[in-house]
């Protein structure tokens, strides 16, 4: 029986490529495919966690901005 120690198991490939896609798509060109594919797992996980955190903050800020802009503010003279 051949060892799969150094290879990807078929059930892991979808998850790995989903992580690659997420980093490539949401980094807006900050990473290249080869760069992310060859990146150590611990760094991919770090960037995914950080990206998730940043996107959640952006969403929260956008929601707060949308709540506060129901009426435009006109400065008085």
TIMI-2910 file (N, C-alpha, C, CB; in pm, 1 decimal, decimal comma, always signed):
<rs>
+----------+----------+----------+----------+----------+----------+----------+----------+----------+----------+----------+----------+------+
!      n_x !      n_y !      n_z !     ca_x !     ca_y !     ca_z !      c_x !      c_y !      c_z !     cb_x !     cb_y !     cb_z ! resn !
+----------+----------+----------+----------+----------+----------+----------+----------+----------+----------+----------+----------+------+
!    +83,8 !   -118,3 !     +0,0 !     +0,0 !     +0,0 !     +0,0 !    +88,4 !   +124,8 !     +0,0 !    -95,4 !     -0,3 !   +121,9 !  Unk !
!    +60,0 !   +217,7 !    -89,0 !   +139,0 !   +340,3 !   -102,3 !   +101,4 !   +438,3 !     +7,9 !   +117,8 !   +404,6 !   -241,5 !  Unk !
!   +199,8 !   +512,4 !    +53,4 !   +177,0 !   +612,1 !   +157,6 !   +131,4 !   +743,7 !    +94,7 !   +305,1 !   +633,6 !   +242,0 !  Unk !
!    +33,3 !   +809,5 !   +155,5 !    -14,7 !   +940,3 !   +111,1 !    +39,0 !  +1052,2 !   +198,8 !   -166,9 !   +943,4 !   +110,6 !  Unk !
!   +144,6 !  +1025,0 !   +273,0 !   +194,1 !  +1121,2 !   +369,7 !   +227,3 !  +1255,8 !   +305,8 !   +315,9 !  +1066,0 !   +438,9 !  Unk !
!   +291,5 !  +1255,2 !   +190,1 !   +335,0 !  +1380,4 !   +129,2 !   +237,2 !  +1434,4 !    +24,9 !   +469,6 !  +1361,3 !    +66,1 !  Unk !
!   +129,1 !  +1364,7 !     +1,2 !    +34,7 !  +1410,6 !    -99,8 !    -96,1 !  +1456,1 !    -37,8 !     +8,3 !  +1300,9 !   -200,7 !  Unk !
!   -173,5 !  +1526,0 !   -115,8 !   -304,5 !  +1569,7 !    -70,8 !   -404,8 !  +1457,5 !    -89,6 !   -349,4 !  +1695,8 !   -146,4 !  Unk !
!   -486,6 !  +1437,4 !    +10,0 !   -594,0 !  +1341,7 !     -4,1 !   -705,6 !  +1408,6 !    -83,1 !   -644,1 !  +1291,5 !   +134,7 !  Unk !
!   -777,6 !  +1332,7 !   -164,9 !   -883,3 !  +1393,1 !   -247,4 !   -986,2 !  +1471,6 !   -166,3 !   -954,0 !  +1285,6 !   -325,9 !  Unk !
!  -1018,2 !  +1427,6 !    -45,8 !  -1118,4 !  +1498,7 !    +33,5 !  -1068,8 !  +1634,0 !    +85,8 !  -1161,3 !  +1412,5 !   +149,9 !  Unk !
!   -938,7 !  +1659,8 !    +80,6 !   -883,5 !  +1786,7 !   +127,4 !   -866,8 !  +1889,2 !    +16,0 !   -750,7 !  +1763,0 !   +193,6 !  Unk !
!   -869,1 !  +1844,6 !   -107,4 !   -840,4 !  +1935,9 !   -218,7 !   -942,0 !  +2048,4 !   -230,5 !   -835,8 !  +1859,0 !   -348,6 !  Unk !
!  -1069,7 !  +2019,1 !   -211,8 !  -1170,8 !  +2125,2 !   -222,0 !  -1147,1 !  +2234,7 !   -118,6 !  -1311,3 !  +2066,7 !   -204,4 !  Unk !
!  -1119,4 !  +2195,9 !     +4,2 !  -1096,8 !  +2293,6 !   +111,4 !   -972,3 !  +2377,9 !    +82,1 !  -1082,0 !  +2221,8 !   +248,1 !  Unk !
!   -867,3 !  +2314,3 !    +36,5 !   -742,8 !  +2386,4 !     +8,3 !   -763,4 !  +2486,9 !   -103,9 !   -630,3 !  +2288,2 !    -28,6 !  Unk !
!   -832,6 !  +2446,6 !   -209,0 !   -854,5 !  +2538,0 !   -320,7 !   -955,1 !  +2647,2 !   -285,6 !   -902,4 !  +2460,8 !   -442,8 !  Unk !
!  -1045,3 !  +2620,0 !   -193,8 !  -1135,8 !  +2724,0 !   -145,1 !  -1056,5 !  +2831,0 !    -70,4 !  -1245,0 !  +2663,3 !    -53,2 !  Unk !
!   -959,8 !  +2788,1 !    +11,2 !   -874,0 !  +2883,6 !    +81,9 !   -790,4 !  +2964,5 !    -17,3 !   -781,8 !  +2809,9 !   +181,8 !  Unk !
!   -736,8 !  +2898,7 !   -119,0 !   -658,8 !  +2969,0 !   -220,8 !   -744,8 !  +3075,3 !   -289,3 !   -603,0 !  +2869,3 !   -325,3 !  Unk !
!   -865,2 !  +3035,7 !   -329,4 !   -955,1 !  +3129,2 !   -396,2 !   -985,4 !  +3249,1 !   -306,9 !  -1085,1 !  +3058,9 !   -436,2 !  Unk !
!  -1017,3 !  +3222,9 !   -181,3 !  -1052,5 !  +3330,7 !    -88,7 !   -938,6 !  +3430,8 !    -75,5 !  -1088,2 !  +3273,6 !    +48,9 !  Unk !
!   -816,9 !  +3381,8 !    -56,1 !   -702,7 !  +3472,5 !    -44,4 !   -679,1 !  +3550,4 !   -173,3 !   -577,2 !  +3394,5 !     -7,3 !  Unk !
!   -687,9 !  +3482,3 !   -285,8 !   -662,4 !  +3549,1 !   -412,9 !   -770,6 !  +3651,9 !   -445,0 !   -653,1 !  +3446,6 !   -525,1 !  Unk !
!   -895,3 !  +3616,9 !   -424,2 !  -1006,8 !  +3704,2 !   -460,9 !  -1015,5 !  +3826,5 !   -369,9 !  -1137,8 !  +3626,8 !   -455,8 !  Unk !
!  -1011,9 !  +3804,1 !   -240,3 !  -1034,0 !  +3914,0 !   -146,6 !   -908,5 !  +3994,0 !   -114,0 !  -1091,7 !  +3860,5 !    -20,3 !  Unk !
!   -792,7 !  +3948,5 !   -157,5 !   -672,1 !  +4028,2 !   -136,4 !   -656,0 !  +4132,6 !   -246,1 !   -548,4 !  +3938,0 !   -131,0 !  Unk !
!   -748,9 !  +4131,4 !   -342,7 !   -749,3 !  +4231,9 !   -450,3 !   -614,0 !  +4243,7 !   -519,8 !   -789,5 !  +4367,6 !   -394,6 !  Unk !
!   -556,3 !  +4130,7 !   -554,2 !   -429,6 !  +4130,8 !   -625,9 !   -307,6 !  +4137,2 !   -536,5 !   -426,3 !  +4244,2 !   -719,6 !  Unk !
!   -326,2 !  +4129,9 !   -405,7 !   -214,0 !  +4135,5 !   -312,6 !   -127,3 !  +4010,6 !   -316,2 !   -264,7 !  +4156,8 !   -173,4 !  Unk !
!   -185,0 !  +3901,1 !   -361,6 !   -112,4 !  +3774,5 !   -372,3 !   -131,0 !  +3717,7 !   -512,2 !   -160,7 !  +3672,9 !   -264,9 !  Unk !
!    -31,9 !  +3642,1 !   -558,4 !    -42,8 !  +3568,1 !   -683,2 !    -72,4 !  +3421,8 !   -653,8 !    +86,1 !  +3581,7 !   -766,5 !  Unk !
!   -123,7 !  +3348,8 !   -753,2 !   -162,7 !  +3209,3 !   -734,2 !    -45,2 !  +3123,9 !   -687,5 !   -219,9 !  +3152,5 !   -863,6 !  Unk !
!    +66,9 !  +3133,1 !   -755,5 !   +182,7 !  +3051,3 !   -718,8 !   +230,8 !  +3085,0 !   -578,6 !   +296,7 !  +3070,8 !   -819,4 !  Unk !
!   +230,4 !  +3212,5 !   -547,0 !   +273,5 !  +3258,3 !   -415,0 !   +186,6 !  +3197,1 !   -304,9 !   +268,5 !  +3412,0 !   -407,4 !  Unk !
!    +54,9 !  +3200,6 !   -323,2 !    -36,1 !  +3146,6 !   -222,9 !    -27,9 !  +2994,3 !   -220,0 !   -180,3 !  +3191,8 !   -251,0 !  Unk !
!    -17,9 !  +2931,8 !   -336,2 !    -13,5 !  +2785,4 !   -343,6 !   +108,9 !  +2730,6 !   -271,0 !    -12,9 !  +2739,1 !   -490,0 !  Unk !
!   +221,1 !  +2801,6 !   -281,1 !   +344,8 !  +2755,0 !   -219,0 !   +363,7 !  +2807,7 !    -77,0 !   +462,3 !  +2795,6 !   -303,5 !  Unk !
!   +273,8 !  +2891,5 !    -31,4 !   +283,3 !  +2950,6 !   +102,3 !   +263,2 !  +2842,6 !   +208,6 !   +179,0 !  +3064,1 !   +119,8 !  Unk !
!   +339,7 !  +2845,3 !   +316,2 !   +318,5 !  +2749,1 !   +425,2 !   +177,5 !  +2761,6 !   +483,1 !   +423,1 !  +2770,1 !   +536,3 !  Unk !
!   +124,0 !  +2650,5 !   +529,0 !    -13,4 !  +2645,7 !   +578,7 !    -35,0 !  +2745,6 !   +691,5 !    -47,7 !  +2505,0 !   +626,5 !  Unk !
!    +60,2 !  +2757,0 !   +782,8 !    +40,1 !  +2847,9 !   +895,7 !    +26,5 !  +2992,6 !   +849,5 !   +155,7 !  +2835,7 !   +994,7 !  Unk !
!    +95,4 !  +3030,9 !   +742,5 !    +81,7 !  +3167,0 !   +690,6 !    -50,9 !  +3184,8 !   +618,8 !   +197,1 !  +3200,3 !   +596,2 !  Unk !
!    -95,7 !  +3084,9 !   +544,2 !   -227,2 !  +3094,0 !   +478,9 !   -335,5 !  +3112,6 !   +583,1 !   -255,9 !  +2968,0 !   +394,2 !  Unk !
!   -328,1 !  +3035,5 !   +690,0 !   -428,8 !  +3045,6 !   +796,2 !   -424,3 !  +3182,7 !   +862,2 !   -407,5 !  +2935,7 !   +901,6 !  Unk !
!   -303,6 !  +3233,7 !   +884,0 !   -289,5 !  +3367,3 !   +943,3 !   -357,5 !  +3471,7 !   +854,9 !   -139,8 !  +3402,8 !   +963,2 !  Unk !
!   -325,4 !  +3471,1 !   +726,0 !   -382,6 !  +3569,7 !   +635,4 !   -533,9 !  +3553,1 !   +622,0 !   -316,9 !  +3559,3 !   +498,8 !  Unk !
!   -583,2 !  +3431,8 !   +624,1 !   -728,2 !  +3409,8 !   +618,7 !   -797,4 !  +3465,8 !   +742,4 !   -759,0 !  +3260,3 !   +604,9 !  Unk !
!   -739,3 !  +3441,2 !   +860,4 !   -797,6 !  +3495,6 !   +983,8 !   -795,9 !  +3647,8 !   +981,2 !   -721,5 !  +3443,8 !  +1107,4 !  Unk !
!   -683,4 !  +3704,6 !   +941,3 !   -669,4 !  +3850,0 !   +937,1 !   -765,5 !  +3909,8 !   +834,0 !   -523,4 !  +3889,6 !   +904,2 !  Unk !
!   -776,0 !  +3848,8 !   +719,2 !   -866,8 !  +3896,6 !   +615,5 !  -1011,4 !  +3892,5 !   +663,4 !   -851,0 !  +3813,3 !   +488,4 !  Unk !
!  -1048,8 !  +3785,2 !   +732,0 !  -1183,9 !  +3773,4 !   +786,8 !  -1211,4 !  +3885,2 !   +886,4 !  -1203,2 !  +3636,7 !   +854,0 !  Unk !
!  -1115,2 !  +3912,4 !   +973,4 !  -1129,3 !  +4018,1 !  +1072,8 !  -1146,7 !  +4154,4 !  +1006,4 !  -1007,9 !  +4020,0 !  +1165,7 !  Unk !
!  -1065,5 !  +4183,1 !   +907,6 !  -1072,9 !  +4311,9 !   +838,1 !  -1206,5 !  +4327,2 !   +766,9 !   -957,7 !  +4325,9 !   +737,6 !  Unk !
!  -1252,7 !  +4221,8 !   +700,3 !  -1379,5 !  +4228,9 !   +627,3 !  -1497,8 !  +4247,8 !   +722,4 !  -1399,6 !  +4102,1 !   +543,6 !  Unk !
!  -1493,5 !  +4185,4 !   +840,7 !  -1600,1 !  +4203,6 !   +939,4 !  -1602,9 !  +4347,9 !   +988,9 !  -1581,3 !  +4106,9 !  +1057,9 !  Unk !
!  -1484,8 !  +4407,1 !  +1013,4 !  -1478,0 !  +4547,0 !  +1056,7 !  -1531,3 !  +4640,1 !   +948,2 !  -1333,4 !  +4585,3 !  +1093,0 !  Unk !
!  -1495,6 !  +4611,8 !   +822,7 !  -1544,8 !  +4693,3 !   +711,9 !  -1697,8 !  +4686,0 !   +703,8 !  -1481,5 !  +4647,1 !   +578,7 !  Unk !
!  -1752,3 !  +4565,7 !   +719,8 !  -1896,8 !  +4548,2 !   +714,5 !  -1965,3 !  +4624,1 !   +828,7 !  -1932,4 !  +4399,0 !   +720,7 !  Unk !
!  -1908,9 !  +4614,6 !   +948,5 !  -1965,2 !  +4685,1 !  +1064,7 !  -1962,4 !  +4836,1 !  +1042,0 !  -1887,1 !  +4649,1 !  +1193,6 !  Unk !
!  -1850,5 !  +4886,9 !   +992,3 !  -1839,1 !  +5030,0 !   +964,8 !  -1938,4 !  +5074,2 !   +857,6 !  -1696,6 !  +5064,4 !   +921,4 !  Unk !
!  -1957,0 !  +4991,8 !   +756,2 !  -2051,2 !  +5024,7 !   +649,3 !  -2194,9 !  +5027,8 !   +702,0 !  -2038,9 !  +4923,3 !   +534,2 !  Unk !
!  -2228,2 !  +4930,4 !   +787,4 !  -2362,5 !  +4926,7 !   +846,3 !  -2387,9 !  +5049,1 !   +933,0 !  -2381,1 !  +4799,4 !   +929,2 !  Unk !
!  -2287,0 !  +5089,5 !  +1011,8 !  -2301,5 !  +5209,0 !  +1095,3 !  -2315,4 !  +5334,0 !  +1009,6 !  -2181,8 !  +5223,3 !  +1190,0 !  Unk !
!  -2240,6 !  +5340,5 !   +901,3 !  -2249,0 !  +5455,9 !   +811,5 !  -2386,1 !  +5461,4 !   +744,7 !  -2137,6 !  +5450,0 !   +704,8 !  Unk !
!  -2440,4 !  +5346,6 !   +709,8 !  -2571,9 !  +5343,1 !   +645,4 !  -2682,0 !  +5386,2 !   +741,7 !  -2601,3 !  +5202,6 !   +592,1 !  Unk !
!  -2669,2 !  +5352,8 !   +868,4 !  -2769,1 !  +5393,1 !   +968,0 !  -2769,0 !  +5544,3 !   +988,7 !  -2743,1 !  +5322,2 !  +1101,5 !  Unk !
!  -2654,0 !  +5603,1 !   +988,0 !  -2640,7 !  +5745,1 !  +1018,1 !  -2664,5 !  +5836,4 !   +899,9 !  -2506,5 !  +5771,5 !  +1072,3 !  Unk !
!  -2686,9 !  +5784,1 !   +781,7 !  -2700,4 !  +5870,4 !   +663,8 !  -2841,5 !  +5870,0 !   +607,4 !  -2603,0 !  +5827,2 !   +556,4 !  Unk !
!  -2941,3 !  +5857,6 !   +693,7 !  -3078,3 !  +5859,3 !   +644,5 !  -3116,6 !  +5998,4 !   +592,8 !  -3174,7 !  +5815,4 !   +755,4 !  Unk !
!  -3064,3 !  +6104,3 !   +656,8 !  -3088,1 !  +6241,0 !   +610,9 !  -2952,0 !  +6307,8 !   +589,5 !  -3176,1 !  +6321,9 !   +714,0 !  Unk !
!  -2935,8 !  +6373,5 !   +477,0 !  -2807,9 !  +6442,9 !   +456,8 !  -2796,9 !  +6562,1 !   +551,5 !  -2793,4 !  +6489,6 !   +309,7 !  Unk !
!  -2679,4 !  +6583,6 !   +601,3 !  -2657,4 !  +6696,1 !   +692,1 !  -2614,9 !  +6817,7 !   +610,2 !  -2549,7 !  +6661,2 !   +800,2 !  Unk !
!  -2688,6 !  +6923,3 !   +630,8 !  -2657,0 !  +7048,5 !   +559,7 !  -2604,7 !  +7147,1 !   +663,4 !  -2783,7 !  +7107,1 !   +483,3 !  Unk !
!  -2484,0 !  +7193,9 !   +642,6 !  -2428,6 !  +7289,5 !   +740,1 !  -2504,4 !  +7421,8 !   +736,7 !  -2279,1 !  +7314,2 !   +712,3 !  Unk !
!  -2525,9 !  +7478,0 !   +855,6 !  -2594,1 !  +7607,0 !   +867,2 !  -2492,3 !  +7718,5 !   +863,7 !  -2677,8 !  +7614,4 !   +996,5 !  Unk !
!  -2536,2 !  +7830,5 !   +813,1 !  -2447,4 !  +7946,6 !   +805,0 !  -2489,5 !  +8050,6 !   +903,0 !  -2445,4 !  +8005,0 !   +665,0 !  Unk !
+----------+----------+----------+----------+----------+----------+----------+----------+----------+----------+----------+----------+------+
</rs>
